[in-house]
Amino acid sequence: MLCCENGLEGLHTPHIHSVFAGRSIVPSPRTVLWEHGSLQTDPGSAGDPVFVLPEGHPDRGERIAAYHFWLFPATFLTIHPWGLALRAIQPLGQRRTHVSFRCFAGRAAPRPPGTLEALRRTAEEDAHVIESVQRGMESRLFRGGRYSPVAEKCVHHFHRLLAGWMAGGRGAR
Ligand SMILES: [Fe+2]
């Protein structure tokens, strides 16, 4: 659950990830919720390759460095101009999780040097903070907070689906 929350919100990124240090928190310019998934767009940072979108594309004219797709319950597909990054999260128990991470090269743009190393470091930073959050949630002092209506639409959507699934239904709508 915490791995998915982490992947669905960007509030932590400037504080946790060295590659995003100093970058201001920019909520996704475009967030789409589906019955069992979501999409967020990412303008990226200066120097990141961006999509050159064809005439008539709904995002034509927008600066988009990545499309972040999430499929319930725990699959992330991030499409960059240079290819696809796939992350599949598999719970192994209440306190153990396995994360599979694969990158596939595309043809639209070359992968910038250092991309794989940055992705690996980002994944390690996420794992570290997720374990820290897990410890915090187990504290007697932990109290849940309110969702950010701007930055946590997808987390809220995930929690509604999860609650519906745990209740035995197909997920809240
Ligand atoms: Fe992260």
Backbone and ligand atoms as CSV (ligand in chain L), in Angstrom:
chain,resi,resn,atom,element,x,y,z
A,1,MET,N,N,0.835,-1.198,0.000
A,1,MET,CA,C,0.000,0.000,0.000
A,1,MET,C,C,0.871,1.249,0.000
A,2,LEU,N,N,1.913,1.237,0.827
A,2,LEU,CA,C,2.766,2.424,0.910
A,2,LEU,C,C,3.583,2.617,-0.365
A,3,CYS,N,N,3.976,1.524,-1.012
A,3,CYS,CA,C,4.689,1.641,-2.296
A,3,CYS,C,C,3.799,2.330,-3.330
A,4,CYS,N,N,2.517,1.957,-3.352
A,4,CYS,CA,C,1.592,2.570,-4.303
A,4,CYS,C,C,1.369,4.038,-3.969
A,5,GLU,N,N,1.159,4.330,-2.702
A,5,GLU,CA,C,0.976,5.734,-2.303
A,5,GLU,C,C,2.175,6.565,-2.751
A,6,ASN,N,N,3.352,6.024,-2.522
A,6,ASN,CA,C,4.574,6.737,-2.887
A,6,ASN,C,C,4.619,7.018,-4.384
A,7,GLY,N,N,4.211,6.018,-5.166
A,7,GLY,CA,C,4.257,6.188,-6.620
A,7,GLY,C,C,3.179,7.103,-7.158
A,8,LEU,N,N,2.130,7.330,-6.358
A,8,LEU,CA,C,0.994,8.109,-6.851
A,8,LEU,C,C,1.036,9.573,-6.447
A,9,GLU,N,N,1.954,9.952,-5.594
A,9,GLU,CA,C,2.018,11.377,-5.229
A,9,GLU,C,C,3.444,11.895,-5.375
A,10,GLY,N,N,3.534,13.176,-5.694
A,10,GLY,CA,C,4.847,13.769,-5.911
A,10,GLY,C,C,5.278,14.708,-4.802
A,11,LEU,N,N,4.514,14.747,-3.710
A,11,LEU,CA,C,4.846,15.682,-2.628
A,11,LEU,C,C,6.225,15.394,-2.039
A,12,HIS,N,N,6.597,14.119,-2.024
A,12,HIS,CA,C,7.864,13.759,-1.383
A,12,HIS,C,C,9.088,13.994,-2.273
A,13,THR,N,N,8.879,14.149,-3.575
A,13,THR,CA,C,10.010,14.064,-4.495
A,13,THR,C,C,11.117,15.109,-4.269
A,14,PRO,N,N,10.817,16.402,-4.057
A,14,PRO,CA,C,11.932,17.341,-3.880
A,14,PRO,C,C,12.679,17.128,-2.569
A,15,HIS,N,N,12.018,16.449,-1.616
A,15,HIS,CA,C,12.619,16.277,-0.289
A,15,HIS,C,C,13.396,14.968,-0.165
A,16,ILE,N,N,12.997,13.972,-0.942
A,16,ILE,CA,C,13.570,12.631,-0.797
A,16,ILE,C,C,14.555,12.299,-1.907
A,17,HIS,N,N,14.259,12.755,-3.115
A,17,HIS,CA,C,15.046,12.303,-4.262
A,17,HIS,C,C,16.118,13.312,-4.661
A,18,SER,N,N,17.364,12.844,-4.689
A,18,SER,CA,C,18.478,13.741,-4.994
A,18,SER,C,C,18.359,14.315,-6.407
A,19,VAL,N,N,17.796,13.543,-7.343
A,19,VAL,CA,C,17.707,14.065,-8.711
A,19,VAL,C,C,16.666,15.176,-8.835
A,20,PHE,N,N,15.753,15.267,-7.860
A,20,PHE,CA,C,14.726,16.312,-7.905
A,20,PHE,C,C,14.974,17.407,-6.866
A,21,ALA,N,N,16.137,17.369,-6.226
A,21,ALA,CA,C,16.426,18.356,-5.185
A,21,ALA,C,C,16.328,19.769,-5.763
A,22,GLY,N,N,15.649,20.635,-5.057
A,22,GLY,CA,C,15.517,22.017,-5.496
A,22,GLY,C,C,14.367,22.240,-6.454
A,23,ARG,N,N,13.780,21.139,-6.939
A,23,ARG,CA,C,12.648,21.297,-7.858
A,23,ARG,C,C,11.389,21.573,-7.037
A,24,SER,N,N,10.611,22.554,-7.455
A,24,SER,CA,C,9.391,22.841,-6.707
A,24,SER,C,C,8.355,21.746,-6.987
A,25,ILE,N,N,7.433,21.596,-6.057
A,25,ILE,CA,C,6.384,20.590,-6.223
A,25,ILE,C,C,5.387,21.109,-7.247
A,26,VAL,N,N,5.303,20.415,-8.346
A,26,VAL,CA,C,4.363,20.816,-9.397
A,26,VAL,C,C,3.338,19.703,-9.542
A,27,PRO,N,N,2.101,19.940,-9.086
A,27,PRO,CA,C,1.083,18.900,-9.283
A,27,PRO,C,C,0.935,18.600,-10.771
A,28,SER,N,N,0.594,17.367,-11.078
A,28,SER,CA,C,0.430,16.985,-12.471
A,28,SER,C,C,-0.511,17.948,-13.187
A,29,PRO,N,N,-0.071,18.513,-14.324
A,29,PRO,CA,C,-0.970,19.403,-15.058
A,29,PRO,C,C,-2.235,18.683,-15.515
A,30,ARG,N,N,-2.107,17.373,-15.665
A,30,ARG,CA,C,-3.266,16.613,-16.139
A,30,ARG,C,C,-3.349,15.329,-15.331
A,31,THR,N,N,-4.451,15.142,-14.626
A,31,THR,CA,C,-4.682,13.924,-13.859
A,31,THR,C,C,-6.000,13.340,-14.317
A,32,VAL,N,N,-5.968,12.080,-14.696
A,32,VAL,CA,C,-7.172,11.396,-15.173
A,32,VAL,C,C,-7.377,10.164,-14.293
A,33,LEU,N,N,-8.589,10.003,-13.784
A,33,LEU,CA,C,-8.920,8.824,-12.984
A,33,LEU,C,C,-9.828,7.924,-13.796
A,34,TRP,N,N,-9.478,6.647,-13.870
A,34,TRP,CA,C,-10.349,5.655,-14.488
A,34,TRP,C,C,-10.913,4.748,-13.411
A,35,GLU,N,N,-11.777,3.827,-13.823
A,35,GLU,CA,C,-12.387,2.946,-12.834
A,35,GLU,C,C,-11.314,2.192,-12.058
A,36,HIS,N,N,-10.277,1.735,-12.733
A,36,HIS,CA,C,-9.225,0.965,-12.060
A,36,HIS,C,C,-7.829,1.437,-12.463
A,37,GLY,N,N,-7.648,2.730,-12.504
A,37,GLY,CA,C,-6.330,3.250,-12.835
A,37,GLY,C,C,-6.319,4.757,-12.880
A,38,SER,N,N,-5.150,5.290,-13.151
A,38,SER,CA,C,-5.034,6.742,-13.258
A,38,SER,C,C,-3.862,7.095,-14.162
A,39,LEU,N,N,-3.861,8.352,-14.573
A,39,LEU,CA,C,-2.792,8.893,-15.405
A,39,LEU,C,C,-2.425,10.266,-14.886
A,40,GLN,N,N,-1.122,10.479,-14.730
A,40,GLN,CA,C,-0.624,11.802,-14.390
A,40,GLN,C,C,0.464,12.162,-15.398
A,41,THR,N,N,0.480,13.411,-15.811
A,41,THR,CA,C,1.546,13.865,-16.700
A,41,THR,C,C,2.604,14.582,-15.873
A,42,ASP,N,N,3.809,14.598,-16.409
A,42,ASP,CA,C,4.954,15.159,-15.688
A,42,ASP,C,C,5.719,16.094,-16.620
A,43,PRO,N,N,5.822,17.387,-16.264
A,43,PRO,CA,C,6.564,18.312,-17.137
A,43,PRO,C,C,8.072,18.105,-17.082
A,44,GLY,N,N,8.561,17.344,-16.098
A,44,GLY,CA,C,9.995,17.086,-15.986
A,44,GLY,C,C,10.777,18.322,-15.565
A,45,SER,N,N,12.086,18.192,-15.658
A,45,SER,CA,C,12.985,19.293,-15.309
A,45,SER,C,C,13.639,19.821,-16.580
A,46,ALA,N,N,14.256,20.983,-16.455
A,46,ALA,CA,C,14.959,21.558,-17.601
A,46,ALA,C,C,16.003,20.555,-18.106
A,47,GLY,N,N,16.033,20.359,-19.387
A,47,GLY,CA,C,17.000,19.418,-19.967
A,47,GLY,C,C,16.449,18.031,-20.194
A,48,ASP,N,N,15.331,17.692,-19.553
A,48,ASP,CA,C,14.725,16.378,-19.794
A,48,ASP,C,C,14.142,16.334,-21.209
A,49,PRO,N,N,14.276,15.214,-21.905
A,49,PRO,CA,C,13.597,15.108,-23.208
A,49,PRO,C,C,12.081,15.145,-23.018
A,50,VAL,N,N,11.401,15.790,-23.924
A,50,VAL,CA,C,9.939,15.885,-23.833
A,50,VAL,C,C,9.317,15.332,-25.115
A,51,PHE,N,N,8.046,15.005,-25.023
A,51,PHE,CA,C,7.339,14.458,-26.173
A,51,PHE,C,C,7.071,15.556,-27.203
A,52,VAL,N,N,7.196,15.184,-28.452
A,52,VAL,CA,C,6.749,16.037,-29.552
A,52,VAL,C,C,5.448,15.410,-30.037
A,53,LEU,N,N,4.355,16.024,-29.642
A,53,LEU,CA,C,3.044,15.397,-29.860
A,53,LEU,C,C,2.435,15.875,-31.177
A,54,PRO,N,N,1.756,14.992,-31.863
A,54,PRO,CA,C,1.230,15.331,-33.192
A,54,PRO,C,C,0.034,16.287,-33.113
A,55,GLU,N,N,-0.234,16.899,-34.221
A,55,GLU,CA,C,-1.410,17.770,-34.357
A,55,GLU,C,C,-2.649,17.001,-33.937
A,56,GLY,N,N,-3.506,17.636,-33.149
A,56,GLY,CA,C,-4.749,16.995,-32.733
A,56,GLY,C,C,-4.632,16.216,-31.442
A,57,HIS,N,N,-3.419,15.985,-30.949
A,57,HIS,CA,C,-3.260,15.281,-29.670
A,57,HIS,C,C,-3.775,16.174,-28.535
A,58,PRO,N,N,-4.515,15.617,-27.571
A,58,PRO,CA,C,-5.083,16.465,-26.506
A,58,PRO,C,C,-4.023,17.204,-25.678
A,59,ASP,N,N,-2.802,16.707,-25.640
A,59,ASP,CA,C,-1.744,17.365,-24.862
A,59,ASP,C,C,-0.806,18.195,-25.729
A,60,ARG,N,N,-1.150,18.364,-26.994
A,60,ARG,CA,C,-0.312,19.159,-27.910
A,60,ARG,C,C,-0.099,20.560,-27.313
A,61,GLY,N,N,1.141,21.001,-27.297
A,61,GLY,CA,C,1.455,22.324,-26.748
A,61,GLY,C,C,1.869,22.280,-25.291
A,62,GLU,N,N,1.614,21.136,-24.609
A,62,GLU,CA,C,2.028,20.985,-23.206
A,62,GLU,C,C,3.458,20.453,-23.164
A,63,ARG,N,N,4.167,20.832,-22.097
A,63,ARG,CA,C,5.498,20.253,-21.890
A,63,ARG,C,C,5.325,18.956,-21.096
A,64,ILE,N,N,5.592,17.830,-21.708
A,64,ILE,CA,C,5.401,16.537,-21.038
A,64,ILE,C,C,6.653,15.675,-21.218
A,65,ALA,N,N,7.284,15.366,-20.099
A,65,ALA,CA,C,8.482,14.528,-20.108
A,65,ALA,C,C,8.137,13.079,-19.780
A,66,ALA,N,N,6.956,12.853,-19.183
A,66,ALA,CA,C,6.562,11.477,-18.835
A,66,ALA,C,C,5.053,11.393,-18.643
A,67,TYR,N,N,4.504,10.257,-19.015
A,67,TYR,CA,C,3.126,9.889,-18.686
A,67,TYR,C,C,3.214,8.781,-17.641
A,68,HIS,N,N,2.636,9.027,-16.475
A,68,HIS,CA,C,2.664,8.038,-15.395
A,68,HIS,C,C,1.291,7.348,-15.335
A,69,PHE,N,N,1.248,6.115,-15.795
A,69,PHE,CA,C,0.015,5.323,-15.705
A,69,PHE,C,C,0.111,4.411,-14.492
A,70,TRP,N,N,-1.001,4.276,-13.795
A,70,TRP,CA,C,-1.081,3.324,-12.684
A,70,TRP,C,C,-2.306,2.454,-12.908
A,71,LEU,N,N,-2.121,1.137,-12.725
A,71,LEU,CA,C,-3.222,0.179,-12.868
A,71,LEU,C,C,-3.436,-0.499,-11.530
A,72,PHE,N,N,-4.653,-0.472,-11.032
A,72,PHE,CA,C,-4.976,-1.107,-9.761
A,72,PHE,C,C,-4.763,-2.610,-9.871
A,73,PRO,N,N,-4.125,-3.264,-8.910
A,73,PRO,CA,C,-3.750,-2.643,-7.651
A,73,PRO,C,C,-2.350,-2.057,-7.606
A,74,ALA,N,N,-1.394,-2.574,-8.373
A,74,ALA,CA,C,-0.011,-2.214,-8.037
A,74,ALA,C,C,0.929,-2.282,-9.232
A,75,THR,N,N,0.507,-1.761,-10.375
A,75,THR,CA,C,1.375,-1.731,-11.544
A,75,THR,C,C,1.521,-0.292,-12.032
A,76,PHE,N,N,2.758,0.105,-12.228
A,76,PHE,CA,C,3.054,1.449,-12.722
A,76,PHE,C,C,3.751,1.346,-14.071
A,77,LEU,N,N,3.275,2.122,-15.029
A,77,LEU,CA,C,3.888,2.206,-16.353
A,77,LEU,C,C,4.217,3.673,-16.593
A,78,THR,N,N,5.485,3.973,-16.706
A,78,THR,CA,C,5.875,5.348,-16.991
A,78,THR,C,C,6.451,5.398,-18.393
A,79,ILE,N,N,5.820,6.199,-19.233
A,79,ILE,CA,C,6.255,6.305,-20.621
A,79,ILE,C,C,7.025,7.606,-20.791
A,80,HIS,N,N,8.280,7.448,-21.166
A,80,HIS,CA,C,9.166,8.580,-21.436
A,80,HIS,C,C,9.389,8.656,-22.947
A,81,PRO,N,N,9.898,9.777,-23.452
A,81,PRO,CA,C,10.237,9.807,-24.887
A,81,PRO,C,C,11.263,8.739,-25.256
A,82,TRP,N,N,12.089,8.332,-24.310
A,82,TRP,CA,C,13.137,7.334,-24.595
A,82,TRP,C,C,12.670,5.898,-24.382
A,83,GLY,N,N,11.469,5.678,-23.818
A,83,GLY,CA,C,11.009,4.311,-23.619
A,83,GLY,C,C,10.068,4.168,-22.437
A,84,LEU,N,N,9.957,2.934,-21.975
A,84,LEU,CA,C,8.994,2.582,-20.934
A,84,LEU,C,C,9.716,2.093,-19.680
A,85,ALA,N,N,9.275,2.574,-18.527
A,85,ALA,CA,C,9.738,2.048,-17.238
A,85,ALA,C,C,8.536,1.367,-16.593
A,86,LEU,N,N,8.701,0.093,-16.256
A,86,LEU,CA,C,7.614,-0.709,-15.690
A,86,LEU,C,C,7.969,-1.085,-14.258
A,87,ARG,N,N,7.024,-0.860,-13.353
A,87,ARG,CA,C,7.246,-1.233,-11.953
A,87,ARG,C,C,6.045,-2.037,-11.485
A,88,ALA,N,N,6.290,-3.261,-11.069
A,88,ALA,CA,C,5.227,-4.132,-10.563
A,88,ALA,C,C,5.506,-4.427,-9.092
A,89,ILE,N,N,4.529,-4.148,-8.262
A,89,ILE,CA,C,4.691,-4.289,-6.814
A,89,ILE,C,C,3.916,-5.510,-6.358
A,90,GLN,N,N,4.626,-6.413,-5.682
A,90,GLN,CA,C,4.003,-7.666,-5.267
A,90,GLN,C,C,4.137,-7.838,-3.758
A,91,PRO,N,N,3.013,-7.762,-3.033
A,91,PRO,CA,C,3.096,-8.014,-1.590
A,91,PRO,C,C,3.439,-9.472,-1.322
A,92,LEU,N,N,4.390,-9.696,-0.422
A,92,LEU,CA,C,4.777,-11.063,-0.053
A,92,LEU,C,C,4.287,-11.409,1.342
A,93,GLY,N,N,3.722,-10.436,2.017
A,93,GLY,CA,C,3.247,-10.603,3.382
A,93,GLY,C,C,2.965,-9.227,3.953
A,94,GLN,N,N,2.588,-9.207,5.206
A,94,GLN,CA,C,2.200,-7.923,5.795
A,94,GLN,C,C,3.375,-6.943,5.854
A,95,ARG,N,N,4.581,-7.457,5.972
A,95,ARG,CA,C,5.736,-6.569,6.120
A,95,ARG,C,C,6.814,-6.783,5.056
A,96,ARG,N,N,6.475,-7.509,3.995
A,96,ARG,CA,C,7.457,-7.746,2.939
A,96,ARG,C,C,6.831,-7.490,1.583
A,97,THR,N,N,7.615,-6.840,0.721
A,97,THR,CA,C,7.128,-6.503,-0.613
A,97,THR,C,C,8.258,-6.693,-1.607
A,98,HIS,N,N,7.917,-7.209,-2.771
A,98,HIS,CA,C,8.900,-7.315,-3.851
A,98,HIS,C,C,8.513,-6.350,-4.968
A,99,VAL,N,N,9.484,-5.573,-5.421
A,99,VAL,CA,C,9.239,-4.616,-6.499
A,99,VAL,C,C,10.084,-5.025,-7.699
A,100,SER,N,N,9.417,-5.297,-8.816
A,100,SER,CA,C,10.112,-5.597,-10.073
A,100,SER,C,C,10.190,-4.316,-10.889
A,101,PHE,N,N,11.361,-4.037,-11.402
A,101,PHE,CA,C,11.549,-2.809,-12.160
A,101,PHE,C,C,12.260,-3.152,-13.471
A,102,ARG,N,N,11.662,-2.749,-14.586
A,102,ARG,CA,C,12.251,-3.024,-15.895
A,102,ARG,C,C,12.139,-1.772,-16.769
A,103,CYS,N,N,13.151,-1.562,-17.591
A,103,CYS,CA,C,13.114,-0.467,-18.563
A,103,CYS,C,C,13.194,-1.052,-19.970
A,104,PHE,N,N,12.452,-0.463,-20.861
A,104,PHE,CA,C,12.453,-0.897,-22.253
A,104,PHE,C,C,12.729,0.315,-23.140
A,105,ALA,N,N,13.713,0.197,-24.008
A,105,ALA,CA,C,14.082,1.321,-24.871
A,105,ALA,C,C,13.047,1.506,-25.969
A,106,GLY,N,N,12.757,2.756,-26.259
A,106,GLY,CA,C,11.862,3.089,-27.360
A,106,GLY,C,C,12.663,3.652,-28.521
A,107,ARG,N,N,11.952,4.209,-29.487
A,107,ARG,CA,C,12.642,4.726,-30.673
A,107,ARG,C,C,12.509,6.228,-30.830
A,108,ALA,N,N,11.629,6.855,-30.042
A,108,ALA,CA,C,11.344,8.274,-30.278
A,108,ALA,C,C,12.511,9.173,-29.903
A,109,ALA,N,N,13.279,8.777,-28.881
A,109,ALA,CA,C,14.392,9.629,-28.442
A,109,ALA,C,C,15.420,8.754,-27.742
A,110,PRO,N,N,16.694,9.141,-27.796
A,110,PRO,CA,C,17.708,8.361,-27.077
A,110,PRO,C,C,17.569,8.572,-25.573
A,111,ARG,N,N,17.934,7.535,-24.825
A,111,ARG,CA,C,17.888,7.657,-23.365
A,111,ARG,C,C,19.059,8.524,-22.905
A,112,PRO,N,N,18.777,9.607,-22.147
A,112,PRO,CA,C,19.870,10.476,-21.703
A,112,PRO,C,C,20.862,9.707,-20.843
A,113,PRO,N,N,22.147,10.056,-20.941
A,113,PRO,CA,C,23.153,9.380,-20.115
A,113,PRO,C,C,22.805,9.515,-18.638
A,114,GLY,N,N,23.019,8.454,-17.886
A,114,GLY,CA,C,22.781,8.500,-16.438
A,114,GLY,C,C,21.353,8.219,-16.024
A,115,THR,N,N,20.460,7.997,-16.999
A,115,THR,CA,C,19.049,7.787,-16.659
A,115,THR,C,C,18.850,6.550,-15.780
A,116,LEU,N,N,19.466,5.438,-16.175
A,116,LEU,CA,C,19.256,4.197,-15.408
A,116,LEU,C,C,19.804,4.324,-13.994
A,117,GLU,N,N,20.954,4.971,-13.861
A,117,GLU,CA,C,21.531,5.174,-12.527
A,117,GLU,C,C,20.607,6.065,-11.680
A,118,ALA,N,N,20.041,7.105,-12.293
A,118,ALA,CA,C,19.124,7.995,-11.563
A,118,ALA,C,C,17.860,7.245,-11.144
A,119,LEU,N,N,17.339,6.385,-12.035
A,119,LEU,CA,C,16.147,5.597,-11.694
A,119,LEU,C,C,16.455,4.628,-10.551
A,120,ARG,N,N,17.642,4.005,-10.595
A,120,ARG,CA,C,18.032,3.061,-9.543
A,120,ARG,C,C,18.164,3.788,-8.198
A,121,ARG,N,N,18.795,4.960,-8.233
A,121,ARG,CA,C,18.965,5.721,-6.990
A,121,ARG,C,C,17.605,6.180,-6.448
A,122,THR,N,N,16.723,6.613,-7.351
A,122,THR,CA,C,15.384,7.053,-6.943
A,122,THR,C,C,14.609,5.898,-6.303
A,123,ALA,N,N,14.730,4.705,-6.888
A,123,ALA,CA,C,14.041,3.532,-6.328
A,123,ALA,C,C,14.574,3.209,-4.931
A,124,GLU,N,N,15.881,3.329,-4.738
A,124,GLU,CA,C,16.471,3.069,-3.420
A,124,GLU,C,C,16.002,4.111,-2.402
A,125,GLU,N,N,15.926,5.368,-2.836
A,125,GLU,CA,C,15.450,6.431,-1.937
A,125,GLU,C,C,13.987,6.207,-1.573
A,126,ASP,N,N,13.194,5.764,-2.556
A,126,ASP,CA,C,11.786,5.455,-2.271
A,126,ASP,C,C,11.679,4.308,-1.265
A,127,ALA,N,N,12.466,3.254,-1.472
A,127,ALA,CA,C,12.410,2.109,-0.553
A,127,ALA,C,C,12.747,2.550,0.869
A,128,HIS,N,N,13.739,3.394,0.982
A,128,HIS,CA,C,14.161,3.866,2.307
A,128,HIS,C,C,13.031,4.659,2.978
A,129,VAL,N,N,12.413,5.573,2.227
A,129,VAL,CA,C,11.374,6.413,2.843
A,129,VAL,C,C,10.105,5.596,3.118
A,130,ILE,N,N,9.817,4.618,2.261
A,130,ILE,CA,C,8.635,3.775,2.481
A,130,ILE,C,C,8.794,2.966,3.777
A,131,GLU,N,N,9.983,2.438,3.984
A,131,GLU,CA,C,10.232,1.692,5.232
A,131,GLU,C,C,10.124,2.613,6.448
A,132,SER,N,N,10.564,3.843,6.269
A,132,SER,CA,C,10.474,4.823,7.357
A,132,SER,C,C,9.008,5.161,7.660
A,133,VAL,N,N,8.214,5.336,6.610
A,133,VAL,CA,C,6.788,5.619,6.793
A,133,VAL,C,C,6.091,4.433,7.466
A,134,GLN,N,N,6.493,3.212,7.053
A,134,GLN,CA,C,5.913,2.006,7.677
A,134,GLN,C,C,6.143,2.026,9.193
A,135,ARG,N,N,7.381,2.358,9.579
A,135,ARG,CA,C,7.678,2.430,11.023
A,135,ARG,C,C,6.839,3.519,11.688
A,136,GLY,N,N,6.690,4.658,10.998
A,136,GLY,CA,C,5.892,5.756,11.558
A,136,GLY,C,C,4.436,5.375,11.726
A,137,MET,N,N,3.889,4.638,10.753
A,137,MET,CA,C,2.476,4.249,10.842
A,137,MET,C,C,2.227,3.263,11.980
A,138,GLU,N,N,3.271,2.526,12.354
A,138,GLU,CA,C,3.115,1.568,13.446
A,138,GLU,C,C,3.232,2.231,14.814
A,139,SER,N,N,3.570,3.505,14.821
A,139,SER,CA,C,3.696,4.230,16.078
A,139,SER,C,C,2.314,4.499,16.681
A,140,ARG,N,N,2.260,4.505,17.990
A,140,ARG,CA,C,0.989,4.835,18.670
A,140,ARG,C,C,0.602,6.284,18.416
A,141,LEU,N,N,1.561,7.098,17.998
A,141,LEU,CA,C,1.295,8.524,17.794
A,141,LEU,C,C,0.751,8.824,16.401
A,142,PHE,N,N,0.757,7.814,15.518
A,142,PHE,CA,C,0.332,8.071,14.139
A,142,PHE,C,C,-1.153,8.414,14.054
A,143,ARG,N,N,-1.462,9.475,13.364
A,143,ARG,CA,C,-2.841,9.839,13.041
A,143,ARG,C,C,-2.894,10.158,11.552
A,144,GLY,N,N,-3.862,9.628,10.869
A,144,GLY,CA,C,-4.020,9.936,9.451
A,144,GLY,C,C,-4.364,11.402,9.261
A,145,GLY,N,N,-4.039,11.915,8.099
A,145,GLY,CA,C,-4.341,13.314,7.817
A,145,GLY,C,C,-5.303,13.451,6.662
A,146,ARG,N,N,-5.535,14.659,6.251
A,146,ARG,CA,C,-6.425,14.920,5.126
A,146,ARG,C,C,-5.648,14.792,3.825
A,147,TYR,N,N,-6.353,14.507,2.751
A,147,TYR,CA,C,-5.725,14.425,1.438
A,147,TYR,C,C,-5.533,15.835,0.882
A,148,SER,N,N,-4.445,15.993,0.143
A,148,SER,CA,C,-4.284,17.227,-0.620
A,148,SER,C,C,-5.179,17.125,-1.855
A,149,PRO,N,N,-6.136,18.049,-2.006
A,149,PRO,CA,C,-7.021,17.951,-3.178
A,149,PRO,C,C,-6.285,18.212,-4.479
A,150,VAL,N,N,-5.124,18.815,-4.401
A,150,VAL,CA,C,-4.366,19.125,-5.612
A,150,VAL,C,C,-3.400,18.000,-5.957
A,151,ALA,N,N,-2.689,17.500,-4.939
A,151,ALA,CA,C,-1.576,16.579,-5.209
A,151,ALA,C,C,-1.877,15.125,-4.880
A,152,GLU,N,N,-3.028,14.827,-4.273
A,152,GLU,CA,C,-3.264,13.449,-3.841
A,152,GLU,C,C,-4.588,12.876,-4.364
A,153,LYS,N,N,-5.013,13.356,-5.513
A,153,LYS,CA,C,-6.241,12.797,-6.112
A,153,LYS,C,C,-6.073,11.306,-6.369
A,154,CYS,N,N,-4.904,10.936,-6.876
A,154,CYS,CA,C,-4.683,9.532,-7.242
A,154,CYS,C,C,-4.533,8.647,-6.001
A,155,VAL,N,N,-3.944,9.188,-4.940
A,155,VAL,CA,C,-3.842,8.426,-3.687
A,155,VAL,C,C,-5.243,8.184,-3.120
A,156,HIS,N,N,-6.071,9.219,-3.148
A,156,HIS,CA,C,-7.454,9.073,-2.672
A,156,HIS,C,C,-8.205,8.026,-3.481
A,157,HIS,N,N,-8.021,8.065,-4.800
A,157,HIS,CA,C,-8.653,7.096,-5.697
A,157,HIS,C,C,-8.199,5.676,-5.339
A,158,PHE,N,N,-6.899,5.513,-5.127
A,158,PHE,CA,C,-6.329,4.210,-4.746
A,158,PHE,C,C,-6.939,3.714,-3.438
A,159,HIS,N,N,-7.045,4.577,-2.451
A,159,HIS,CA,C,-7.598,4.167,-1.154
A,159,HIS,C,C,-9.067,3.754,-1.284
A,160,ARG,N,N,-9.814,4.455,-2.124
A,160,ARG,CA,C,-11.227,4.076,-2.336
A,160,ARG,C,C,-11.321,2.698,-3.002
A,161,LEU,N,N,-10.475,2.472,-3.996
A,161,LEU,CA,C,-10.469,1.161,-4.654
A,161,LEU,C,C,-10.052,0.059,-3.681
A,162,LEU,N,N,-9.043,0.365,-2.886
A,162,LEU,CA,C,-8.547,-0.622,-1.923
A,162,LEU,C,C,-9.621,-0.955,-0.888
A,163,ALA,N,N,-10.303,0.084,-0.418
A,163,ALA,CA,C,-11.368,-0.144,0.575
A,163,ALA,C,C,-12.486,-0.988,-0.024
A,164,GLY,N,N,-12.839,-0.706,-1.289
A,164,GLY,CA,C,-13.869,-1.492,-1.945
A,164,GLY,C,C,-13.457,-2.932,-2.136
A,165,TRP,N,N,-12.192,-3.121,-2.522
A,165,TRP,CA,C,-11.671,-4.479,-2.726
A,165,TRP,C,C,-11.638,-5.247,-1.416
A,166,MET,N,N,-11.211,-4.589,-0.342
A,166,MET,CA,C,-11.129,-5.263,0.956
A,166,MET,C,C,-12.521,-5.590,1.486
A,167,ALA,N,N,-13.505,-4.789,1.076
A,167,ALA,CA,C,-14.872,-5.049,1.518
A,167,ALA,C,C,-15.533,-6.138,0.665
A,168,GLY,N,N,-14.790,-6.603,-0.354
A,168,GLY,CA,C,-15.304,-7.700,-1.173
A,168,GLY,C,C,-15.985,-7.279,-2.444
A,169,GLY,N,N,-15.996,-5.971,-2.718
A,169,GLY,CA,C,-16.620,-5.511,-3.949
A,169,GLY,C,C,-15.591,-5.346,-5.034
A,170,ARG,N,N,-15.981,-4.737,-6.114
A,170,ARG,CA,C,-15.064,-4.534,-7.243
A,170,ARG,C,C,-14.333,-3.216,-7.102
A,171,GLY,N,N,-14.611,-2.436,-6.069
A,171,GLY,CA,C,-13.956,-1.147,-5.904
A,171,GLY,C,C,-14.974,-0.029,-5.949
A,172,ALA,N,N,-14.675,0.994,-5.157
A,172,ALA,CA,C,-15.579,2.151,-5.116
A,172,ALA,C,C,-15.495,2.918,-6.428
A,173,ARG,N,N,-16.533,3.603,-6.753
A,173,ARG,CA,C,-16.522,4.424,-7.973
A,173,ARG,C,C,-16.586,5.878,-7.596
L,1,LIG,FE,FE,9.489,8.647,-5.030
